[in-house]
Amino acid sequence: MLCPDKIDTGRWLQVMRAAHRCGLRSTATIMFGHVEHYEHWARHLLRIRELQQETGGFTEFVPLPFVHMEAPIYLKGRARRGPTFREAVLMHAIARLALNPLITNVQTSWVKTGREGVMTCLRSDANDIGGTLMDETITRSAGATHGQEMAPAEMERIVRSLGRTPCQRDTLYRTVSQERYRASFVAGSGAQPHAAALAS
């Protein structure tokens, strides 16, 4: 077991079901490439799909490749070195197939996979890049080397380089106002808004 002090799958699904019934929306994720096997990936996707069919409360699915370098479970020899690049790309592509049309947004994490990884995942049917993430510490403390911030302009460059049209969205995947969009490009304010690029 990866995190014995956290709630189990059944309890998590109960919490998500209750939240969705109260009108809250949430994200579904998977952190993979550590102690699990392919059948666990498939089961995870199917359970998320089943709950989404029931509640419609998930806004997105976010595959998060395990970063191993400084992770205690890896350093103790109890986890593998994270997924291969091929596995990481396949997770995004298979998630699109497994969750469509119930969850329409599949996010790719530039912090986990870097810019080239993001571009490959977008080509493999992901449609969203994670946010600017100023001063991100969790993944970097595990040993990731892809930086701690990506400006909105860089996200747009990535999206446009693939022949797609960038669109800045909010947490519920609504297109942001022009005022908020312009504010996200203001450098040096010390309070840059969260930005994420939806690549349509």
C-alpha positions in Angstrom: 0.0 0.0 0.0 1.3 3.4 -1.0 -0.3 5.6 1.7 -1.7 3.5 4.6 -2.6 6.6 6.6 -5.0 7.9 3.9 -8.6 6.9 3.2 -9.2 3.8 1.0 -10.9 3.8 -2.4 -14.4 3.0 -1.1 -14.3 5.9 1.3 -12.9 8.3 -1.3 -15.7 7.4 -3.7 -18.3 8.0 -0.9 -16.8 11.4 -0.2 -16.9 12.4 -3.9 -20.4 11.1 -4.3 -21.6 13.2 -1.3 -19.8 16.3 -2.5 -21.2 16.0 -6.0 -24.7 15.5 -4.6 -24.3 18.7 -2.7 -23.5 20.5 -5.9 -19.7 20.6 -5.5 -17.4 19.8 -8.5 -14.1 18.0 -8.1 -11.1 16.7 -9.9 -10.3 13.1 -10.4 -6.6 12.1 -10.5 -4.3 9.1 -10.6 -0.8 9.0 -9.4 0.8 6.0 -11.1 4.1 4.3 -11.7 5.0 3.3 -8.1 3.7 0.1 -6.5 0.6 -0.6 -8.6 0.0 -2.7 -11.8 -1.9 -2.2 -15.0 -5.1 -3.8 -13.7 -5.1 -1.2 -10.9 -5.0 1.6 -13.6 -7.9 0.0 -15.4 -9.9 -0.4 -12.2 -9.3 3.2 -11.2 -10.5 4.5 -14.6 -13.6 2.3 -14.5 -14.6 3.4 -10.9 -14.2 7.1 -11.9 -16.3 6.5 -15.0 -19.0 4.8 -13.0 -19.2 7.6 -10.4 -19.2 10.2 -13.2 -22.1 8.4 -14.9 -24.0 8.6 -11.6 -23.1 12.2 -10.5 -21.5 14.1 -13.4 -19.4 15.9 -10.7 -15.9 15.5 -12.1 -14.6 18.4 -14.1 -11.4 16.7 -15.4 -9.1 13.7 -15.1 -5.5 14.3 -14.3 -2.8 11.6 -14.7 0.1 12.3 -12.4 3.3 10.2 -13.2 5.1 9.2 -10.0 8.3 11.2 -9.5 10.7 8.8 -7.8 14.1 10.5 -7.3 13.7 11.7 -3.7 10.5 9.8 -2.8 11.0 7.9 0.5 9.1 4.8 -0.7 11.5 4.6 -3.7 14.6 5.3 -1.6 13.6 2.4 0.6 13.4 0.1 -2.4 9.6 -0.4 -2.2 8.5 1.4 -5.5 9.7 1.5 -9.0 11.2 4.5 -10.8 7.9 5.9 -12.0 6.2 5.1 -15.3 8.1 5.0 -18.5 7.5 7.9 -20.9 5.4 5.6 -23.1 3.2 4.6 -20.1 2.7 8.2 -19.1 1.5 9.1 -22.6 -0.7 6.0 -22.8 -2.4 6.9 -19.6 -3.5 10.2 -21.1 -4.7 8.5 -24.3 -6.4 5.6 -22.6 -8.1 7.9 -20.1 -9.6 9.8 -23.1 -11.0 6.6 -24.5 -12.2 5.2 -21.2 -13.8 8.3 -19.9 -15.3 9.8 -23.0 -17.9 11.3 -23.3 -18.5 11.5 -19.5 -15.3 13.4 -18.6 -14.3 15.7 -21.5 -11.1 17.2 -20.0 -7.9 15.3 -19.6 -5.1 17.4 -18.1 -1.4 17.0 -18.6 1.1 18.2 -16.0 4.1 20.1 -17.2 5.7 19.8 -13.7 5.7 16.0 -14.0 6.6 15.6 -17.7 8.2 18.8 -18.8 7.4 20.8 -22.0 8.1 17.9 -24.4 6.0 15.5 -22.4 3.1 18.0 -22.3 3.3 18.4 -26.1 3.3 14.6 -26.6 0.4 14.2 -24.3 -1.6 17.0 -26.0 -0.9 15.1 -29.3 -2.3 12.0 -27.6 -5.6 13.6 -26.9 -5.1 15.5 -23.6 -6.7 18.9 -23.9 -5.6 20.9 -20.9 -2.3 22.0 -19.4 -2.0 22.4 -15.6 -1.8 25.9 -14.1 1.1 28.2 -13.7 1.9 26.7 -10.2 4.0 29.5 -8.8 6.4 28.1 -6.1 5.4 24.5 -6.6 7.2 22.4 -4.0 5.7 18.9 -3.8 7.0 17.5 -7.1 10.3 19.4 -6.9 10.9 18.0 -3.4 10.4 14.5 -5.0 13.2 15.3 -7.5 11.5 16.8 -10.5 13.6 19.2 -12.6 11.0 20.9 -14.8 10.8 24.1 -12.9 8.3 25.8 -10.6 6.4 28.2 -12.8 5.1 28.3 -16.4 3.9 31.7 -17.6 0.6 31.9 -19.5 2.4 33.1 -22.6 4.6 29.9 -22.6 1.5 27.8 -22.3 0.0 29.6 -25.3 3.2 29.1 -27.3 3.0 25.3 -26.6 -0.6 25.1 -27.6 -0.2 27.2 -30.8 2.9 25.1 -31.8 0.6 22.1 -32.1 -1.9 23.9 -34.3 -4.5 24.4 -31.5 -6.2 27.4 -30.2 -5.4 28.3 -26.5 -8.2 29.3 -24.2 -7.7 30.3 -20.6 -10.3 28.7 -18.3 -11.3 28.8 -14.7 -11.7 25.8 -12.3 -15.0 24.8 -13.8 -13.8 25.0 -17.3 -15.5 28.3 -18.2 -13.7 30.7 -20.4 -12.3 33.5 -18.3 -13.2 37.2 -18.9 -11.0 39.3 -21.0 -10.1 41.3 -17.9 -8.9 38.3 -16.1 -7.1 37.0 -19.2 -5.1 40.2 -19.5 -4.3 40.2 -15.8 -2.8 36.8 -16.0 -0.1 38.2 -18.4 1.0 41.0 -16.0 4.5 40.1 -14.8 6.0 41.0 -11.5 2.8 41.8 -9.7 3.5 39.2 -7.0 -0.1 38.1 -7.3 -0.4 36.5 -10.7 -3.7 34.7 -11.0 -3.8 30.9 -11.6 -3.9 30.2 -15.3 -4.4 27.1 -17.3 -4.6 26.7 -21.0 -7.3 24.7 -22.5 -6.1 23.5 -25.9 -9.1 23.1 -28.2 
